[in-house]
Protein backbone atom coordinates (compact mmCIF):
# COMPACT_ATOMS: atom_id res chain seq x y z
CA UNK A 1 0.00 0.00 0.00
CA UNK A 2 1.40 3.46 -0.88
CA UNK A 3 2.73 5.54 1.99
CA UNK A 4 0.00 8.19 1.55
CA UNK A 5 -2.73 5.54 1.87
CA UNK A 6 -1.12 4.12 5.01
CA UNK A 7 -0.92 7.62 6.46
CA UNK A 8 -4.60 8.28 5.76
CA UNK A 9 -5.61 4.93 7.26
CA UNK A 10 -3.59 5.65 10.39
CA UNK A 11 -5.12 9.12 10.75
CA UNK A 12 -8.63 7.75 10.40
CA UNK A 13 -7.93 5.07 13.00
CA UNK A 14 -6.69 7.81 15.31
CA UNK A 15 -9.78 9.83 14.45
CA UNK A 16 -12.00 6.95 15.52
CA UNK A 17 -10.29 7.06 18.91
CA UNK A 18 -10.30 10.86 19.22
CA UNK A 19 -13.79 11.27 17.75
CA UNK A 20 -15.82 8.24 18.87
CA UNK A 21 -19.02 9.76 17.51
CA UNK A 22 -17.72 9.07 13.98
CA UNK A 23 -19.08 5.54 14.25
CA UNK A 24 -22.52 7.02 14.96
CA UNK A 25 -22.19 9.27 11.90
CA UNK A 26 -22.06 12.46 13.99
CA UNK A 27 -19.78 13.84 11.37
CA UNK A 28 -20.57 17.48 12.13
CA UNK A 29 -19.31 17.14 15.70
CA UNK A 30 -16.23 15.23 14.56
CA UNK A 31 -15.29 17.81 11.95
CA UNK A 32 -15.83 20.69 14.37
CA UNK A 33 -13.66 18.93 16.94
CA UNK A 34 -10.88 18.49 14.37
CA UNK A 35 -11.09 22.15 13.36
CA UNK A 36 -10.97 23.15 17.03
CA UNK A 37 -7.60 21.39 17.05
CA UNK A 38 -6.61 23.45 13.97
CA UNK A 39 -6.36 20.25 11.96
CA UNK A 40 -8.03 21.09 8.66
CA UNK A 41 -6.37 18.11 6.98
CA UNK A 42 -7.94 15.65 9.40
CA UNK A 43 -11.32 17.39 9.07
CA UNK A 44 -11.10 16.95 5.29
CA UNK A 45 -10.28 13.27 5.68
CA UNK A 46 -13.19 12.75 8.06
CA UNK A 47 -15.58 14.28 5.53
CA UNK A 48 -14.13 12.11 2.75
CA UNK A 49 -14.49 8.98 4.85
CA UNK A 50 -18.07 9.83 5.79
CA UNK A 51 -19.03 10.47 2.18
CA UNK A 52 -17.40 7.22 1.04
CA UNK A 53 -19.39 5.29 3.65
CA UNK A 54 -22.74 7.11 3.47
CA UNK A 55 -22.84 9.10 0.23
CA UNK A 56 -24.00 12.70 0.14
CA UNK A 57 -26.24 13.30 3.17
CA UNK A 58 -27.63 16.49 4.76
CA UNK A 59 -25.47 15.88 7.83
CA UNK A 60 -22.43 15.29 5.65
CA UNK A 61 -23.11 18.56 3.80
CA UNK A 62 -23.32 20.44 7.10
CA UNK A 63 -19.93 18.96 8.00
CA UNK A 64 -18.55 19.84 4.58
CA UNK A 65 -19.73 23.40 5.10
CA UNK A 66 -17.58 23.53 8.23
CA UNK A 67 -14.58 22.92 5.98
CA UNK A 68 -15.39 26.21 4.24
CA UNK A 69 -15.08 27.98 7.59
CA UNK A 70 -11.91 26.10 8.42
CA UNK A 71 -10.28 27.05 5.13
CA UNK A 72 -11.38 30.68 5.50
CA UNK A 73 -10.01 30.78 9.04
CA UNK A 74 -6.71 29.39 7.76
CA UNK A 75 -6.55 32.20 5.19
CA UNK A 76 -6.87 29.89 2.19
CA UNK A 77 -9.39 31.94 0.20
CA UNK A 78 -9.18 29.74 -2.89
CA UNK A 79 -9.97 26.57 -0.94
CA UNK A 80 -12.69 28.31 1.07
CA UNK A 81 -14.34 29.53 -2.12
CA UNK A 82 -14.06 26.13 -3.79
CA UNK A 83 -15.56 24.34 -0.78
CA UNK A 84 -18.34 26.94 -0.58
CA UNK A 85 -19.19 26.49 -4.25
CA UNK A 86 -19.22 22.70 -3.98
CA UNK A 87 -21.39 22.81 -0.86
CA UNK A 88 -23.80 25.16 -2.61
CA UNK A 89 -24.03 22.89 -5.66
CA UNK A 90 -24.62 19.75 -3.62
CA UNK A 91 -27.30 21.39 -1.49
CA UNK A 92 -29.05 22.72 -4.58
CA UNK A 93 -29.03 19.21 -6.05
CA UNK A 94 -30.65 17.92 -2.86
CA UNK A 95 -33.26 20.71 -2.95
CA UNK A 96 -34.63 19.23 -6.16
CA UNK A 97 -36.10 16.49 -3.95
CA UNK A 98 -36.97 18.31 -0.71
CA UNK A 99 -37.49 21.83 0.70
CA UNK A 100 -34.55 23.58 2.33
CA UNK A 101 -36.09 23.52 5.80
CA UNK A 102 -37.14 19.87 5.63
CA UNK A 103 -33.87 18.91 7.34
CA UNK A 104 -32.11 21.09 9.92
CA UNK A 105 -28.69 20.39 8.40
CA UNK A 106 -29.47 21.80 4.95
CA UNK A 107 -30.03 25.44 6.03
CA UNK A 108 -26.81 25.28 8.06
CA UNK A 109 -24.87 23.97 5.08
CA UNK A 110 -26.29 26.38 2.52
CA UNK A 111 -26.12 29.37 4.86
CA UNK A 112 -22.45 28.70 5.53
CA UNK A 113 -21.68 28.26 1.84
CA UNK A 114 -23.32 31.57 0.93
CA UNK A 115 -21.68 33.36 3.85
CA UNK A 116 -18.16 32.06 3.26
CA UNK A 117 -18.30 32.74 -0.49
CA UNK A 118 -19.17 36.38 0.28
CA UNK A 119 -16.49 36.67 2.96
CA UNK A 120 -13.85 35.26 0.63
CA UNK A 121 -14.85 37.76 -2.06
CA UNK A 122 -14.76 40.65 0.40
CA UNK A 123 -11.33 39.54 1.67
CA UNK A 124 -10.07 39.88 -1.91
CA UNK A 125 -11.36 43.45 -2.07
CA UNK A 126 -14.48 42.48 -4.05
CA UNK A 127 -16.95 43.94 -1.56
CA UNK A 128 -19.49 45.19 -4.11
CA UNK A 129 -19.54 41.81 -5.85
CA UNK A 130 -19.93 40.06 -2.49
CA UNK A 131 -22.96 42.20 -1.63
CA UNK A 132 -24.48 41.53 -5.05
CA UNK A 133 -23.92 37.79 -4.55
CA UNK A 134 -25.68 37.96 -1.18
CA UNK A 135 -28.60 39.93 -2.58
CA UNK A 136 -29.16 37.32 -5.28
CA UNK A 137 -29.18 34.59 -2.66
CA UNK A 138 -31.53 36.62 -0.47
CA UNK A 139 -33.98 36.91 -3.34
CA UNK A 140 -33.81 33.14 -3.89
CA UNK A 141 -34.19 32.16 -0.21
CA UNK A 142 -36.22 35.03 1.21
CA UNK A 143 -38.99 32.71 2.40
CA UNK A 144 -36.72 30.26 4.22
CA UNK A 145 -35.00 30.10 7.58
CA UNK A 146 -31.70 31.49 6.21
CA UNK A 147 -33.15 34.89 5.29
CA UNK A 148 -31.86 36.59 8.44
CA UNK A 149 -28.43 35.01 8.08
CA UNK A 150 -28.02 36.24 4.52
CA UNK A 151 -29.31 39.69 5.49
CA UNK A 152 -26.81 39.80 8.36
CA UNK A 153 -23.96 39.28 5.94
CA UNK A 154 -25.29 41.99 3.62
CA UNK A 155 -25.44 44.38 6.57
CA UNK A 156 -21.94 43.48 7.74
CA UNK A 157 -20.63 44.60 4.36
CA UNK A 158 -22.90 47.54 3.61
CA UNK A 159 -25.14 48.87 6.41
CA UNK A 160 -22.72 51.13 8.28
CA UNK A 161 -22.92 54.63 6.86
CA UNK A 162 -26.49 54.11 5.61
CA UNK A 163 -29.86 55.09 7.10
CA UNK A 164 -31.25 52.57 9.58
CA UNK A 165 -34.23 50.56 8.32
CA UNK A 166 -37.49 51.42 10.13
CA UNK A 167 -38.76 49.13 12.87
CA UNK A 168 -42.16 47.46 12.92
CA UNK A 169 -43.87 48.60 16.13
CA UNK A 170 -47.42 47.22 16.07
CA UNK A 171 -46.76 45.25 19.28
CA UNK A 172 -44.41 46.00 22.13
CA UNK A 173 -43.50 45.57 25.79
CA UNK A 174 -42.65 48.44 28.13
CA UNK A 175 -43.36 52.01 27.06
CA UNK A 176 -44.76 52.68 23.60
CA UNK A 177 -41.84 52.92 21.15
CA UNK A 178 -41.35 55.91 18.87
CA UNK A 179 -40.55 55.40 15.18
CA UNK A 180 -36.85 55.76 14.46
CA UNK A 181 -37.61 58.76 12.25
CA UNK A 182 -39.10 60.51 15.29
CA UNK A 183 -35.86 59.99 17.22
CA UNK A 184 -33.73 62.02 14.81
CA UNK A 185 -31.57 64.43 16.76
CA UNK A 186 -30.70 61.76 19.34
CA UNK A 187 -28.23 58.87 19.16
CA UNK A 188 -30.01 55.51 19.33
CA UNK A 189 -28.75 52.11 20.43
CA UNK A 190 -30.77 49.12 19.21
CA UNK A 191 -30.37 46.01 21.35
CA UNK A 192 -31.85 42.93 19.65
CA UNK A 193 -32.30 40.19 22.25
CA UNK A 194 -34.05 36.86 22.85
CA UNK A 195 -35.64 35.49 26.02
CA UNK A 196 -33.53 32.31 25.82
CA UNK A 197 -30.22 34.11 25.15
CA UNK A 198 -27.62 33.94 27.91
CA UNK A 199 -25.31 36.36 26.08
CA UNK A 200 -28.15 38.90 25.98
CA UNK A 201 -28.53 38.64 29.74
CA UNK A 202 -24.77 39.11 30.14
CA UNK A 203 -24.94 42.22 27.91
CA UNK A 204 -27.73 43.81 29.98
CA UNK A 205 -25.63 45.23 32.87
CA UNK A 206 -23.36 46.98 30.36
CA UNK A 207 -26.36 48.58 28.68
CA UNK A 208 -27.77 49.58 32.04
CA UNK A 209 -24.55 51.45 32.86
CA UNK A 210 -24.52 53.10 29.44
CA UNK A 211 -28.13 54.15 29.94
CA UNK A 212 -27.36 55.61 33.35
CA UNK A 213 -24.41 57.62 32.00
CA UNK A 214 -25.63 58.68 28.57
CA UNK A 215 -29.45 58.77 28.62
CA UNK A 216 -29.37 62.15 30.43
CA UNK A 217 -27.24 63.37 27.49
CA UNK A 218 -29.70 62.19 24.87
CA UNK A 219 -29.02 58.49 24.24
CA UNK A 220 -32.13 56.42 23.48
CA UNK A 221 -32.07 52.63 23.83
CA UNK A 222 -34.62 50.48 22.02
CA UNK A 223 -34.68 46.73 22.70
CA UNK A 224 -36.45 44.78 19.91
CA UNK A 225 -37.29 41.14 20.56
CA UNK A 226 -39.54 38.45 19.07
CA UNK A 227 -41.47 35.29 19.81
CA UNK A 228 -39.91 31.88 19.13
CA UNK A 229 -42.88 29.63 19.87
CA UNK A 230 -41.59 28.30 23.19
CA UNK A 231 -40.69 29.34 26.71
CA UNK A 232 -38.54 27.80 29.47
CA UNK A 233 -36.70 24.58 28.58
CA UNK A 234 -38.12 24.63 25.07
CA UNK A 235 -41.70 24.06 26.22
CA UNK A 236 -44.19 24.90 23.47
CA UNK A 237 -46.15 28.07 24.15
CA UNK A 238 -49.05 29.94 22.61
CA UNK A 239 -48.33 33.55 21.56
CA UNK A 240 -50.05 34.81 24.71
CA UNK A 241 -48.13 32.40 26.98
CA UNK A 242 -44.83 33.33 25.39
CA UNK A 243 -45.57 37.04 25.66
CA UNK A 244 -46.16 36.62 29.40
CA UNK A 245 -42.91 34.63 29.67
CA UNK A 246 -40.92 37.29 27.78
CA UNK A 247 -42.20 39.92 30.18
CA UNK A 248 -41.16 37.75 33.14
CA UNK A 249 -37.66 37.46 31.66
CA UNK A 250 -37.53 41.23 31.11
CA UNK A 251 -38.43 41.88 34.73
CA UNK A 252 -36.01 39.26 36.08
CA UNK A 253 -32.92 39.67 33.89
CA UNK A 254 -33.28 43.14 32.37
CA UNK A 255 -34.58 45.03 35.39
CA UNK A 256 -32.54 48.13 34.59
CA UNK A 257 -34.01 48.24 31.09
CA UNK A 258 -37.72 47.71 31.81
CA UNK A 259 -38.39 51.37 30.99
CA UNK A 260 -36.84 50.82 27.55
CA UNK A 261 -39.34 50.15 24.74
CA UNK A 262 -39.22 46.60 23.38
CA UNK A 263 -40.90 46.27 19.96
CA UNK A 264 -42.05 42.70 19.45
CA UNK A 265 -41.67 41.55 15.82
CA UNK A 266 -40.09 38.68 13.92
CA UNK A 267 -39.92 40.92 10.85
CA UNK A 268 -37.57 43.34 12.62
CA UNK A 269 -35.13 40.50 13.16
CA UNK A 270 -35.30 39.54 9.48
CA UNK A 271 -34.88 43.11 8.25
CA UNK A 272 -31.88 43.69 10.50
CA UNK A 273 -30.41 40.25 9.81
CA UNK A 274 -30.49 39.16 13.44
CA UNK A 275 -29.45 35.52 13.23
CA UNK A 276 -27.13 36.16 16.20
CA UNK A 277 -28.27 37.49 19.56
CA UNK A 278 -27.53 39.91 20.92
CA UNK A 279 -27.09 42.18 17.91
CA UNK A 280 -26.20 45.81 18.61
CA UNK A 281 -26.87 48.62 16.14
CA UNK A 282 -25.82 52.20 16.91
CA UNK A 283 -27.36 55.16 15.07
CA UNK A 284 -26.11 58.73 15.02
CA UNK A 285 -28.32 61.78 15.45
CA UNK A 286 -29.25 61.69 11.75
CA UNK A 287 -30.41 58.06 11.91
CA UNK A 288 -27.30 56.77 10.12
CA UNK A 289 -25.91 53.40 11.23
CA UNK A 290 -22.45 53.82 12.73
CA UNK A 291 -22.13 50.34 14.22
CA UNK A 292 -23.62 46.99 13.23
CA UNK A 293 -22.38 44.25 15.54
CA UNK A 294 -23.80 40.70 15.80
CA UNK A 295 -22.80 39.26 19.17
CA UNK A 296 -21.81 40.59 22.57
CA UNK A 297 -19.65 43.70 23.04
CA UNK A 298 -17.57 44.47 26.09
CA UNK A 299 -18.03 47.71 27.97
CA UNK A 300 -14.56 48.78 26.85
CA UNK A 301 -15.55 48.24 23.20
CA UNK A 302 -19.00 49.79 23.27
CA UNK A 303 -18.65 52.80 25.60
CA UNK A 304 -16.34 54.92 23.43
CA UNK A 305 -18.51 54.33 20.37
CA UNK A 306 -21.58 55.53 22.25
CA UNK A 307 -19.70 58.43 23.81
CA UNK A 308 -18.51 59.64 20.40
CA UNK A 309 -22.11 59.97 19.20
CA UNK A 310 -23.45 61.53 22.38
CA UNK A 311 -21.03 64.46 22.20
CA UNK A 312 -22.67 67.56 20.65
N, C-alpha and C positions, 0 to 999 in steps of 0.2 A: 504494500500500500504506500502511495507517495507520502512524503513527509507532511505536506500540507493537510492531507486527509487525516493522518494520525493526529495532527495538532488539533484539528476541528473536533475529532471524536473525543479527545482528551478534555477539551474545553467544555463540550456538551455534557460529559460525565460529571465534570466539576460543577457545571451549572445545575445538574439534577440534585447535587448535594447542597449547593448554596441556595437554590431556588426550588424547594420541594414541591411547590404548587405547580410546577411545569407538568408533572404527571397528571394533574387535574385540569390541565389546559387553561390555567389562569395566566395566560401569556401576558396580559397587560401588566399584572403585578410583577411578573418576572422581569419584563423589559424595563419597567420603571426602577426596579431594584438594581439592575445592571447599570442603568444610566446614573443612578445615585452614586454608584461606585466609579463614575466617569469612565466606564468601559463600553464605549459605543460599539466596538468590534464584537464583544460578546452579545450585546443586545441585538445586533444584526444577525448573528448566528442563531440566537434563540428564535427570532422571527422566521428565519429560513427553515429551521427544524420544525416549527409549528406548522408552517404552510405545507411542508413536505408530508407531514403526518395527517393534517386535517383539511388541506385545501384552503381556499379563500373563504374566511368566515368573518362575520361582523366583529367578533372579539379579536381575531387576528389583524383586522384592519385598524382597530383602535390601537393595538400594540404597534403596528407599522407606523401609524401617525406619530407615536412617541419617538420614533427614529428621526422624524423631521425636526422635532424639537431638539433632540440630542445633537444632530448635525448642525443646527443653527447655533446652539449653545457652544459648540466646538469651533464656530467661525467658518465652517465649510459651507459657504453659500450655495455652491454648485450642487453639492450632495443634498442639502436641505431642500433646494428647489426641485431636484429630481425626485426625491422621496415624496414631496408634497404633490407633485404632478401625478405620480403613480398612484398614490393614495386616492386622489380625486378621481382618477379614471376608474379604479376598481370599485369605489363606492358608487359612482354613477352607473356602472354596469349592474351592480346589485339593486339599484333603485328601479331598474326596469321590471323587477319582480316584486318589489315591496315599497311602501312609503318610507321616507327617511326616519320618521319617529316610531316606526314599528319595532325597532330594536334600539335599546339605549346606547349601544356601541357605535352605531352609524353616525348619529349627530356629532359625537365626540371625534370620530375619525375625520369626517368631512370638515367640521369646524376647524380642527387643527391644520388640515391641509390648506384651507383657504387662508387662514391666519399666517401660517409660516411662509407661504408663497408671497404674501404681501410684505411681510417683514424682511424677507430676503431681497425683494425688489427695492424696498426703502433703504436697506443697508448699502445697496449699490448706488444710491443717489437717484433712484427712479421713483420718487415719492408720488408724483402725479399719476404715473402709470399704476402704482400700487393702489391708489385711491380708486382709480377707474376700475381696476380688477375687482376690488371689494364691492363697488356699487353694482357691477354686473351680477355678482354672486348674491347680493342683497335682493336684487330684483327677482332672481330665480328662486330664492329660498325665504322670501318675506313671510310666508305663512307657515313657517316651521319653527322648531325650537331654537334654531341657531341664528334667528334674526338679530337678537340682542348682541350676540357675540360678534357677528359681522359688523354691526353698527358700532360697537365699541372700537373695533380696529380702524374703522373709518374716522371716528372721532380722535383717536390717538394720533392720527396723521394729519388731521385737518381742522379740528374744532377750535383749538386755541387761536385767538385773534378774530373769531367770528361771533356774530350775535348768538346768544343762547336761545335754543328752541323754547317755545312757550310750554308751560306745564298744564296738563289737564287737572282741573280742580273741582269737579262736580261732587266729589266726596272727600272728606277729610276728618282728621282727628285734631284736637286742640283748637286754637283760635282759627277763625276763617282765614284762609290764605289770600293774599293779594296777587293778582297777575304779575308776572315778572316785569311787564311793561310799566306797571304802576310803581315799581320799586326803583325806577331810574333815578339817579342822583344819590343812590346808596350802594355800597358794595354788598354783594349777596354771596353767601356760602350755601350751596346745596349739598345736603348730606343724605344720600340714598342708602337706606338700611333695610334689614329684614328681621323679623321677630326671632328667627332661629339662629341668627348670625352672631357668633361669639366675638369676632373681630369688630363688629359694629358696637357691641357693648364695651369693648376695650377702648374704642375711639371716643365714646361719649364723654368721659371726664376731660379729655383734651378740648372738646368742643365747648363744654361747660365753662372752662377757664377762658377760652377765647371769647365766649359770649359775655362773661363778666367784665373782661377788659375792654372789649371793642364795641359791644352793643351801644354803650353810652356815646360812642363816637360815630355811630351810624351803621355799623354792621348789622345785616339782617341774615338770620339763619332760617332756612326752610328745609324740612326733613321728609322728603317723599318716601313712601313705602308702598307695599302692595300685598294682596292676599296670595297665598300659595296653595290653599285648599286643605290645610292641615294645621294642627296646633301642637301642643307639647308631645314629644316622642313620636312625631309623625302620625298622630291620631287624626283621622279624617274629620273635617269640620264643615258645617254649613257656612255660607258667607257671614251670617249674623254671629255664629259662634266664634268664627275666626276674628271678626272685628272686635268682639269683647276680649278675646285673648290678646290681640295686638295692643289694646289699650292697657291691659294688665301689665304687659311687658314694658310699655312706655312708662307707666307709673313706677315699676319696680327697678328697671335698669337705666332709665333715661330721665330720672327725676328732675335733674337740672335743666332739662329741655322740654318739659311738659307744656311750657308756654310758647313753644315754637310750633308753628303750623306744620301739619303733616298731611299733605295731599295723598290720597289713597287711590292709586291707579297703576294697573299693569302696563298701560300704554306709555306712561312716563318712563318706565324702565326700558321699554323697547326703543323709544325715541332717543333716549340718552345712552343706549347701549350698555345698560347695567346688567352684565352677566357676572360681575364680581361685586360683592358687597363687603365693606362699604365702598361706594364710589363718591369722591369729593369733586365738586365743580365750583370754581370760584369766579364770580363775575365782577367786573369793575363798575364804576358808577354809570357807565353808558350801556350796561347790559352785555358787554363783550366778554367772552370767556377768556380768562387769563390762566386758568389751571384746569386740566381734566386729568383726574388721577384715580383709576381703578385700584382699590386696595387701601389698607390702612396708611396713615401718615403720622409720623412722630410729631410731638409738639415742636421740636427743634426745626423740623422741615416746614411745618405748616404756618407757624406763628409769623415768621418774617414775610411770607407771601401775603398773609392777611394784613399785616401792619402796613405794607407798602401801598395797599389799595385804600386803607382807611385814612391815610394822610391826605389833607386837603390838596 
